[in-house]
Amino acid sequence: MADSVPILWRDERLLVVDKPAGVLSVPDRSAGESSLPELLARDGFSVIPVHRLDRDVSGAVLFALDEQMRAALELLFRERAVKKTYWALAQGVVRPADGAWHFPILEEGAHSRVSALGHKSLTRYRTLESLRQASALEIDLITGRKNQIRLHAAHAGFPLAGERKYARGKDAKVRFRSRRVALHAWRLALVHPFSGAALEVEAPLPSDLCELLDRARRD
């Protein structure tokens, strides 16, 4: 891992960074390893988390730099006013090529599952590239349930490459081996709570996912 976390955008109140895969978004004493805020503290940033990504997911993460911004950003997330766009590589040829998954999700501790007892959940997707045994997808996360994209994709029959948590039974057949789940927080878009300026930040696809996509194209 690089010594410094890549900074995608910053001002005096807000910071967006490119989280490497394998790094915790928030501190976890039981894990016994450095988290993203702790790594940023070494670079001189005192950050306040307002959302998170799974450990194995890379990409854009937004932090507040003061309490007023924390409250303002948390309100934007509650109002679903932060647009979150992801890149993913799903196993199989996704059909229909563009669409939405509406499966209700019940959150149970560290896991989630599709259940009629769960909360309404919505994931929209668009196929960027349809390959012989995989699909590169652009995904808009409309609701924000735990592990929503991973769970929805697996339940639809198209688990993400590298999925180990939710791919079971016939869905667990490995077509492309990946050291981690092939999911990347690609873009964040919002209106800055204090300046009113439109802010859109993109995290480039990391090298391991570029290599995975190249392998899928060659298969």
C-alpha positions in Angstrom: 0.0 0.0 0.0 1.2 3.5 -0.8 2.3 5.6 2.2 -0.2 8.4 1.3 -3.9 8.0 0.4 -4.7 9.7 -3.0 -6.6 12.9 -2.6 -9.3 13.4 -5.2 -10.7 16.7 -4.0 -10.4 19.0 -1.0 -11.3 22.4 0.4 -11.2 23.7 4.0 -14.3 21.7 5.1 -14.5 18.6 2.9 -12.2 15.9 1.6 -12.7 13.2 -1.0 -10.1 10.4 -1.2 -9.5 7.3 -3.3 -9.7 4.4 -0.8 -7.4 1.4 -1.7 -9.0 -2.0 -1.5 -8.2 -3.9 1.7 -8.4 -0.8 3.9 -11.1 -0.2 6.5 -13.2 2.9 6.0 -13.6 3.5 9.8 -11.5 2.4 12.8 -12.2 -1.1 14.2 -10.2 -1.9 17.3 -10.9 -5.6 17.0 -9.4 -5.7 13.5 -6.0 -4.6 14.7 -5.1 -2.7 11.6 -5.0 0.9 10.3 -8.1 2.5 9.0 -8.5 5.2 6.4 -8.9 8.0 8.9 -5.8 6.8 10.7 -3.8 6.7 7.4 -5.1 10.2 6.6 -4.1 11.5 10.1 -0.5 10.6 9.2 -0.8 13.0 6.3 -2.1 15.7 8.5 -5.8 15.4 8.0 -8.3 15.1 10.9 -11.3 13.7 9.2 -14.9 12.8 10.3 -16.5 9.8 8.4 -19.9 10.3 6.9 -20.2 7.1 4.9 -18.1 4.0 4.3 -17.2 1.3 1.8 -16.6 -2.4 2.4 -13.0 -3.3 3.2 -12.5 -4.9 -0.2 -14.2 -2.1 -2.2 -12.0 0.7 -3.6 -12.9 4.2 -4.7 -14.2 7.6 -3.7 -14.9 8.2 0.0 -16.2 11.5 1.4 -15.1 13.0 4.7 -16.1 16.1 6.6 -13.4 18.2 8.1 -15.6 19.9 10.8 -18.8 19.2 12.7 -20.9 21.6 10.7 -20.0 19.8 7.5 -20.5 16.4 9.1 -24.1 17.3 9.9 -24.7 18.9 6.5 -23.3 15.8 4.6 -25.2 13.3 6.8 -28.4 15.2 5.9 -27.6 15.0 2.2 -27.1 11.2 2.5 -30.4 10.8 4.4 -32.2 12.8 1.7 -30.4 10.7 -1.0 -28.9 13.9 -2.4 -25.5 12.3 -2.9 -25.3 10.4 -6.2 -23.1 7.3 -5.9 -22.0 5.6 -9.1 -20.0 2.3 -9.0 -18.1 0.2 -11.5 -18.5 -3.6 -11.2 -17.6 -6.7 -13.1 -20.4 -9.3 -12.8 -20.1 -12.9 -13.6 -22.2 -14.0 -16.6 -24.0 -11.9 -19.3 -26.4 -9.7 -17.4 -30.0 -9.7 -18.8 -31.6 -7.3 -19.3 -28.5 -5.3 -20.2 -29.9 -2.2 -18.5 -32.4 -2.3 -15.6 -32.9 -2.2 -11.9 -32.9 -4.6 -8.9 -35.6 -4.0 -6.4 -35.1 -6.9 -3.9 -35.9 -5.9 -0.3 -33.0 -6.2 2.1 -33.0 -7.2 5.7 -29.8 -6.1 7.6 -28.6 -8.6 10.2 -25.3 -7.5 11.9 -22.4 -7.9 9.5 -24.6 -9.6 6.9 -27.6 -8.7 4.9 -30.1 -10.9 3.1 -33.0 -10.5 0.7 -36.2 -10.9 2.6 -39.9 -9.8 2.3 -39.3 -8.4 5.9 -36.6 -6.1 4.7 -36.5 -2.5 3.6 -37.2 -1.4 0.1 -33.9 -1.3 -1.9 -33.1 0.0 -5.4 -30.0 -0.6 -7.5 -30.0 0.7 -11.1 -27.4 -0.7 -13.5 -26.3 -0.2 -17.1 -24.1 -2.6 -19.1 -20.9 -0.8 -20.2 -19.4 -3.9 -21.9 -20.9 -7.3 -22.4 -18.2 -10.0 -22.6 -18.4 -13.8 -23.2 -18.7 -14.7 -19.5 -18.9 -11.4 -17.7 -20.4 -8.0 -17.8 -18.8 -4.6 -16.9 -21.5 -2.5 -15.2 -22.1 1.1 -14.2 -24.3 1.0 -11.1 -26.2 3.8 -9.5 -26.9 3.1 -5.8 -30.3 4.7 -5.0 -30.8 3.3 -1.5 -27.8 2.5 0.7 -28.4 -0.8 2.5 -25.5 -2.8 3.8 -23.7 -4.7 1.0 -26.6 -3.7 -1.3 -24.9 -4.0 -4.7 -23.1 -7.2 -3.9 -26.3 -8.8 -2.5 -28.5 -7.6 -5.3 -26.2 -8.8 -8.0 -25.8 -12.2 -6.4 -29.5 -12.6 -5.8 -30.2 -11.7 -9.5 -27.9 -14.6 -10.5 -24.9 -12.4 -11.5 -22.5 -12.4 -8.5 -19.6 -10.0 -8.8 -16.2 -11.4 -9.6 -14.4 -12.2 -6.4 -17.6 -12.4 -4.4 -17.2 -14.7 -1.4 -19.8 -13.4 1.0 -23.0 -13.7 -1.0 -22.3 -16.1 -3.9 -23.7 -19.5 -2.9 -24.8 -22.7 -4.6 -24.9 -22.5 -8.4 -24.1 -18.7 -8.1 -20.7 -19.6 -6.6 -19.2 -21.0 -9.8 -16.0 -19.1 -10.4 -15.5 -17.9 -13.9 -12.9 -15.2 -13.1 -10.7 -15.4 -10.1 -10.2 -12.2 -8.3 -8.4 -11.5 -5.0 -11.2 -9.2 -4.0 -14.7 -8.3 -5.0 -14.8 -6.5 -8.3 -16.5 -3.3 -7.1 -15.3 0.3 -7.2 -16.9 3.5 -6.0 -16.4 5.3 -9.3 -18.0 8.7 -8.9 -19.6 10.9 -6.2 -21.8 13.9 -7.1 -23.4 16.4 -4.8 -24.1 20.1 -4.3 -21.6 21.5 -1.8 -23.6 22.3 1.4 -21.9 25.7 2.0 -20.7 27.0 -1.4 -23.7 25.7 -3.4 -21.3 24.6 -6.2 -21.9 21.3 -8.0 -19.2 18.8 -7.1 -18.5 15.7 -9.1 -15.4 13.6 -8.3 -14.2 10.5 -10.1 -11.8 7.8 -8.8 -10.0 6.1 -11.7 -10.3 2.4 -12.0 -7.4 0.8 -10.0 -4.8 -1.4 -11.7 -6.1 -4.7 -10.3 -9.6 -4.2 -11.7 -8.1 -3.0 -15.1 -6.2 -6.2 -15.2 -9.3 -8.3 -14.3 -11.3 -6.6 -17.0 -8.5 -7.3 -19.6 -8.5 -11.0 -18.5 -12.3 -11.1 -19.0 -12.0 -9.6 -22.5 -9.4 -12.3 -23.5 -11.4 -15.2 -22.1 
